[in-house]
Amino acid sequence: GLDYAAQVENALDRLADQLEEDLNLDALLALAH
């Protein structure tokens, strides 16, 4: 139902945030070297 859809959306949002953080860290590390 709607609750499930909301949970999936929240999970995807968190996953996207995590990926963004990881990519930003990789970019910063690459620039630092």
Jmol script that loads the backbone (N, CA, C; Angstrom):
load data "model"
ATOM      1  N   GLY A   1       0.816  -1.203   0.000  1.00  0.00           N
ATOM      2  CA  GLY A   1       0.000   0.000   0.000  1.00  0.00           C
ATOM      3  C   GLY A   1       0.854   1.259   0.000  1.00  0.00           C
ATOM      4  N   LEU A   2       0.234   2.359   0.391  1.00  0.00           N
ATOM      5  CA  LEU A   2       0.940   3.636   0.384  1.00  0.00           C
ATOM      6  C   LEU A   2       2.098   3.637   1.370  1.00  0.00           C
ATOM      7  N   ASP A   3       1.931   2.973   2.506  1.00  0.00           N
ATOM      8  CA  ASP A   3       3.010   2.919   3.493  1.00  0.00           C
ATOM      9  C   ASP A   3       4.253   2.288   2.882  1.00  0.00           C
ATOM     10  N   TYR A   4       4.043   1.215   2.129  1.00  0.00           N
ATOM     11  CA  TYR A   4       5.178   0.524   1.510  1.00  0.00           C
ATOM     12  C   TYR A   4       5.875   1.446   0.516  1.00  0.00           C
ATOM     13  N   ALA A   5       5.080   2.136  -0.298  1.00  0.00           N
ATOM     14  CA  ALA A   5       5.647   3.053  -1.282  1.00  0.00           C
ATOM     15  C   ALA A   5       6.457   4.142  -0.588  1.00  0.00           C
ATOM     16  N   ALA A   6       5.950   4.646   0.528  1.00  0.00           N
ATOM     17  CA  ALA A   6       6.656   5.695   1.265  1.00  0.00           C
ATOM     18  C   ALA A   6       7.962   5.147   1.831  1.00  0.00           C
ATOM     19  N   GLN A   7       7.936   3.917   2.313  1.00  0.00           N
ATOM     20  CA  GLN A   7       9.153   3.309   2.861  1.00  0.00           C
ATOM     21  C   GLN A   7      10.197   3.147   1.766  1.00  0.00           C
ATOM     22  N   VAL A   8       9.751   2.684   0.603  1.00  0.00           N
ATOM     23  CA  VAL A   8      10.679   2.505  -0.517  1.00  0.00           C
ATOM     24  C   VAL A   8      11.280   3.849  -0.914  1.00  0.00           C
ATOM     25  N   GLU A   9      10.429   4.871  -0.970  1.00  0.00           N
ATOM     26  CA  GLU A   9      10.901   6.202  -1.348  1.00  0.00           C
ATOM     27  C   GLU A   9      11.935   6.711  -0.349  1.00  0.00           C
ATOM     28  N   ASN A  10      11.648   6.522   0.936  1.00  0.00           N
ATOM     29  CA  ASN A  10      12.588   6.958   1.971  1.00  0.00           C
ATOM     30  C   ASN A  10      13.904   6.200   1.857  1.00  0.00           C
ATOM     31  N   ALA A  11      13.813   4.903   1.604  1.00  0.00           N
ATOM     32  CA  ALA A  11      15.024   4.090   1.479  1.00  0.00           C
ATOM     33  C   ALA A  11      15.854   4.569   0.293  1.00  0.00           C
ATOM     34  N   LEU A  12      15.193   4.867  -0.815  1.00  0.00           N
ATOM     35  CA  LEU A  12      15.914   5.339  -1.998  1.00  0.00           C
ATOM     36  C   LEU A  12      16.548   6.699  -1.731  1.00  0.00           C
ATOM     37  N   ASP A  13      15.828   7.549  -1.004  1.00  0.00           N
ATOM     38  CA  ASP A  13      16.378   8.862  -0.665  1.00  0.00           C
ATOM     39  C   ASP A  13      17.649   8.703   0.167  1.00  0.00           C
ATOM     40  N   ARG A  14      17.594   7.824   1.170  1.00  0.00           N
ATOM     41  CA  ARG A  14      18.772   7.610   2.013  1.00  0.00           C
ATOM     42  C   ARG A  14      19.914   7.028   1.188  1.00  0.00           C
ATOM     43  N   LEU A  15      19.584   6.102   0.306  1.00  0.00           N
ATOM     44  CA  LEU A  15      20.608   5.484  -0.528  1.00  0.00           C
ATOM     45  C   LEU A  15      21.260   6.533  -1.427  1.00  0.00           C
ATOM     46  N   ALA A  16      20.446   7.391  -2.012  1.00  0.00           N
ATOM     47  CA  ALA A  16      20.968   8.444  -2.880  1.00  0.00           C
ATOM     48  C   ALA A  16      21.870   9.386  -2.089  1.00  0.00           C
ATOM     49  N   ASP A  17      21.447   9.735  -0.870  1.00  0.00           N
ATOM     50  CA  ASP A  17      22.273  10.603  -0.025  1.00  0.00           C
ATOM     51  C   ASP A  17      23.610   9.937   0.257  1.00  0.00           C
ATOM     52  N   GLN A  18      23.575   8.650   0.569  1.00  0.00           N
ATOM     53  CA  GLN A  18      24.803   7.925   0.884  1.00  0.00           C
ATOM     54  C   GLN A  18      25.721   7.888  -0.332  1.00  0.00           C
ATOM     55  N   LEU A  19      25.153   7.610  -1.507  1.00  0.00           N
ATOM     56  CA  LEU A  19      25.956   7.568  -2.726  1.00  0.00           C
ATOM     57  C   LEU A  19      26.565   8.937  -2.997  1.00  0.00           C
ATOM     58  N   GLU A  20      25.772   9.985  -2.798  1.00  0.00           N
ATOM     59  CA  GLU A  20      26.268  11.342  -3.013  1.00  0.00           C
ATOM     60  C   GLU A  20      27.451  11.623  -2.102  1.00  0.00           C
ATOM     61  N   GLU A  21      27.309  11.249  -0.819  1.00  0.00           N
ATOM     62  CA  GLU A  21      28.399  11.465   0.133  1.00  0.00           C
ATOM     63  C   GLU A  21      29.638  10.696  -0.305  1.00  0.00           C
ATOM     64  N   ASP A  22      29.451   9.439  -0.709  1.00  0.00           N
ATOM     65  CA  ASP A  22      30.579   8.617  -1.127  1.00  0.00           C
ATOM     66  C   ASP A  22      31.255   9.228  -2.349  1.00  0.00           C
ATOM     67  N   LEU A  23      30.459   9.686  -3.320  1.00  0.00           N
ATOM     68  CA  LEU A  23      31.021  10.275  -4.528  1.00  0.00           C
ATOM     69  C   LEU A  23      31.765  11.557  -4.189  1.00  0.00           C
ATOM     70  N   ASN A  24      31.187  12.366  -3.286  1.00  0.00           N
ATOM     71  CA  ASN A  24      31.851  13.607  -2.889  1.00  0.00           C
ATOM     72  C   ASN A  24      33.180  13.301  -2.208  1.00  0.00           C
ATOM     73  N   LEU A  25      33.191  12.271  -1.352  1.00  0.00           N
ATOM     74  CA  LEU A  25      34.433  11.900  -0.682  1.00  0.00           C
ATOM     75  C   LEU A  25      35.466  11.456  -1.707  1.00  0.00           C
ATOM     76  N   ASP A  26      35.040  10.648  -2.668  1.00  0.00           N
ATOM     77  CA  ASP A  26      35.962  10.186  -3.703  1.00  0.00           C
ATOM     78  C   ASP A  26      36.523  11.370  -4.483  1.00  0.00           C
ATOM     79  N   ALA A  27      35.663  12.325  -4.816  1.00  0.00           N
ATOM     80  CA  ALA A  27      36.098  13.490  -5.576  1.00  0.00           C
ATOM     81  C   ALA A  27      37.090  14.313  -4.763  1.00  0.00           C
ATOM     82  N   LEU A  28      36.793  14.507  -3.478  1.00  0.00           N
ATOM     83  CA  LEU A  28      37.702  15.283  -2.628  1.00  0.00           C
ATOM     84  C   LEU A  28      39.053  14.577  -2.506  1.00  0.00           C
ATOM     85  N   LEU A  29      39.017  13.252  -2.346  1.00  0.00           N
ATOM     86  CA  LEU A  29      40.267  12.504  -2.236  1.00  0.00           C
ATOM     87  C   LEU A  29      41.052  12.609  -3.538  1.00  0.00           C
ATOM     88  N   ALA A  30      40.367  12.540  -4.658  1.00  0.00           N
ATOM     89  CA  ALA A  30      41.036  12.627  -5.953  1.00  0.00           C
ATOM     90  C   ALA A  30      41.669  14.006  -6.123  1.00  0.00           C
ATOM     91  N   LEU A  31      40.956  15.052  -5.695  1.00  0.00           N
ATOM     92  CA  LEU A  31      41.486  16.406  -5.822  1.00  0.00           C
ATOM     93  C   LEU A  31      42.662  16.616  -4.878  1.00  0.00           C
ATOM     94  N   ALA A  32      42.633  15.949  -3.732  1.00  0.00           N
ATOM     95  CA  ALA A  32      43.674  16.144  -2.730  1.00  0.00           C
ATOM     96  C   ALA A  32      44.998  15.533  -3.180  1.00  0.00           C
ATOM     97  N   HIS A  33      44.929  14.532  -4.057  1.00  0.00           N
ATOM     98  CA  HIS A  33      46.168  13.867  -4.469  1.00  0.00           C
ATOM     99  C   HIS A  33      46.803  14.538  -5.672  1.00  0.00           C
TER     100      HIS A  33
END
end "model"
wireframe off; spacefill off
backbone 0.3
color backbone group
